[in-house]
Amino acid sequence: MDFARPEALVSTDWLAEHLSDPDLRVLDCTWYHASSNIDGRTQYRGRHLPGAVHFDIDHFADKANPLPHMLPSATDFANKAGLIGVGAGDRVVVYDRLCGGAAAARAWWMFHVFGHDKVAMLDGGFGKWSKEKKPTEMSAVRPTPRAFAASFDPSRVRTLQQMKVNLGTGAEQVVDARGPGKFEGAQEDVFPFRKLGHIPHAINLPWGDLIDQESGAVIAPEAMAARFAAAGVDLARPVVTTCASGITSCVLALALHLLGHDRTAVYDGSWAEWGLQDDTPAVAA
């Protein structure tokens, strides 16, 4: 079995061979929550792939929204993408340092939301690249600004109101990418909350279950499809993915895309939004 959309991933060998392609833009999306005391931009400056530019999901965000890294407007995304050197016709490869590439998957999803489908994630990310002793650099990259066009696709995003409506209709399966402790309400999150647990009727599929923990690459297509089936996800029906703040849910969205699923959206606010509301029900084990 092969992935239905293998173009959403590139291998380390492929990228090493294509680094000098004139239309290729490599983005280092390394991100850590502030509680980790690790800064993604500092990590990028310490070492990154040749020619890579840093893509900060907290910068590519709606600064007026108090929730973490919510989607910006199409105009804002286009302006910022252009400033880091991404043009309308460019191929984009995203990666980060976290095993499994959750922040890179968020960047991948954002490009799709804004109409740019020529984007792929580096399978295995910086960790696999480094283990293979492929080249890295420390020198600053000063990209030439380019013109980028963005058009918002609402079919790829769900809002709080839409998630509330879905409680009654059950039209879309809700798949939660958090670990079982947070899903069941036994473990607190790093984001502010008023309640613990999960959205009623949600299915739990921890995003890490789709990643080979040794290589950091996604698991084989057969194993990935089996994980979704074992969790109880019907790939013939629409899916909305959710998590703590809209990052790891994008790993599930990428996985579903790889498997050929055509009706996948991400709940952007995720538990960082749902868990703060007075009128949102929560289920805890």
N, C-alpha and C positions, 0 to 999 in steps of 0.2 A: 504494500500500500504506500502510495506517495501522497504528499500534501496536495490538496486541490489548488492551493495558491502558493506554491513554493517561492514565488518572487518576493514575498513579504519577509524573507530571511536571506541573508548572504553569509557565506562561510568566511572564516578568517583567510583561507587560501584565496578565495575569490577577491576579497577586498585588497589583499596584498598585491595582487596582480593588476588591480584597477585604480590604485591610489592616485596615479598621475592622469587619469582621465579628466579632460577639461570640464566636463559637465557634472562631475561628482563632488558632492559636498558631504563631509563627514562631521557629525555633531556629537560631542561628548556631553551626555545628559546627566552626568553624575550628580546625585542629589542625596542629601541626608536630612532627616528631621533635626531641628535645632537641639533637641534633647540629647543627641548623640555627641555633641561637641565636635563634630567633624563637618567641615565646610566643603561642599562639592567643587566650588570654584578653586579653592586652594589645592584640592586634590588634582584638579585639571592642570593647574599651573605647575605642579610638581612633575607630572609626566602625562603625556597624552599621545594618541596616535598621530602620525605625521599629517600636518595640515588641518587637524581637527579644531573646530571652534566650539566653545562652551555654549550649551543650550540650557538655561536655567528655568525649570518649570515654575519657579516662584516669580521670575521676571516675565515670562510669557503667561501672564495671568491678569485677571480683573482686579486691579489694585483697590478699587472702591468697594469690593465685596469683602466682608470680614472673614468669610470662609477661606480655607487654604487653597491656593493655586486653582481657583475657578477659571473657566475658559474666558479669555479676553474677547473683545469684539473682533470681527473679521478684519477691520481696518487696522486695529492695533497689532494683530498677529502679522498681517502682511508687512507693516512697517518694520517691525522688529526682526522678522525673518529676512527681509531685504538687507537690513543693517548688518546682519551676521553673514552676509554673502550668499544667501540662498535666492536663486532666480526662479522665475516661473517654470522654466523648462528643465531645471536641474534634477538629477537623481540625488536623493538624500539617503545617507546611511546613518543610523543612530545607534549609540551604544552607551553603556555606563559601567560602573565598577561593581554594582551589586549582583550577586549570583542570580541569574535569571533576567536581569535587565528591566526591572519594573519601571524606573523613571524613563528609560529609553522607550519602553512600550507606551508610556503616556505621551511622549513626543510623537511616536509613530501614529497614535490615535489622533492627536491634535492636527497633524498634517492632513489626515483623512477627513476630519471634521471640516477643515477649511478648503477642501477640494483638491488637495495635492496628493495624488495616488502614487507618485513615483518616489516612494519611501520604503525602506526596508530596515530591519533590525539586524545588527551583527550578532549572529548566533554564538553564544558563549561570552560575548562582550569583551571588556578589557582583560578580564581574568584569563580567558582562554588564549587571547592574543599574546599576553605576557608569558604564559606558560610555554607557548610555542616559540618564544624568543624572537618574535617578530619586532620590527623597529618601532621605537617610540621616540619622542622628543620633548624637550623642555622649553624650547624657544617660543616666544609669543607669536601668535598668529593674528595678523591684522587683515581681515578679509576686505575685499573690495565690495562695497555695497552694490546690490543688484535690485532690479524691479521684481517684486513678488506679488502675485494676485491671489486673493483669498475670497472664497464664497462659502458662507456658513451652510452646512447640511444638517438641519434639525433632526433628521431621521437617526442620526448616530448618537444623540444626546437625550437624556431624560431629566426632567425637572422634578422638584419636590411635588408640585401639583399633579403631574402625570403619574408619579409613583403612588400618590394617594388614591387617584382614580383606579389605578391597577389593583389596589387592594380589593376593590369591589368586583372588578371585571375578571381578574385573573387572566387577562388576555396575553400577558407576557410573563414568562418564567423569570424569576429574580434569582440570580446566582451570585452568592457572596464569596469573595476571594480571600477573606480573612481566615486566620487560623481558627481551629475549633474553640479555643479558650475565649476569644473575643466574640465569636459567633454565638456561643452558648451563654455569654454574659458572666463567665467566671473570671475573666481577665479584663482589666481596665485598658483603655486606649490612651495614646499620647495626646490626643486632641480633646478639647473640653466636651463634656457630655452631661446630660441630665438623666440618662437611662442607659442601661447595658442590654446586650442581647442582639437580636436581629429583626429585620422586617418580617412580619407574619408571612408564612408560606415560602419563605426564601429557602433555597438549596445551598448547602455549604460545599464548596470545592476550593480548598486552599490553593492559592496560586503556585505555591512551592511544589505541589504534587505534579505539576506539569514541567518541572525543571529537573534535569540530571544534576544532582548536587555535586558531583565530582567535576564535571566539565563546565557547568553553568549553561549548557545549551538546552534547548527544548527537547523533550523526549520524543521518541519515534511516533509517526502518525498513528500506528495501530494502538500504541499504548495511550496516546492522548485521547483518541476516540473512546477507548475503554474507560478512561478516568471519568469522562463526562457521562457515559452510560451508567457506570457504577454509582455515580452521585445522584442519578435519577433525572438527568437533563435530556429532554427530548429534542434532538437536533432538527426535527421537522417543524418545531414551533419557535416563535420569536423569543429572544433572550435579552434581558437587561442585566448587566453585570454591575456589582457594587462592591465596596470595600470600606476602608476607613476614611479615605479622603480623595478617592478617584485616581489612585496611582496603580495599585496592584490589580484593580479591576480591569485595567487596560491589558494586562497579561492575558486574562481570560478572553478579552475581546480579540486580541491578536491570535490566540489559539483557535478560537472559533472561525476567524477569517481564514486561517491556514487550512482548516478542515472544510472550508467551502460554505460555511453558514452565511446566509445572506441577510438575516434580520437580527443584527446584534446592535445594541445601544449600550452606553455607559451612563449610569446615574452619577452625574458630575459631583453633586454635593455629598453623596454617600453618607456614611454614618456621622461624619463631622457635621452634617446638616440635620439628618433625621434624628440623631440622638440629642439635639438641642431643642427640638420643638416640643410644645406642650400637648399637641393634639396628634402625635404620631405614636401608634401602638408599637410595643416591642415585646418580643418573645425571648425569655431566658429559660434555659434548661434547669 
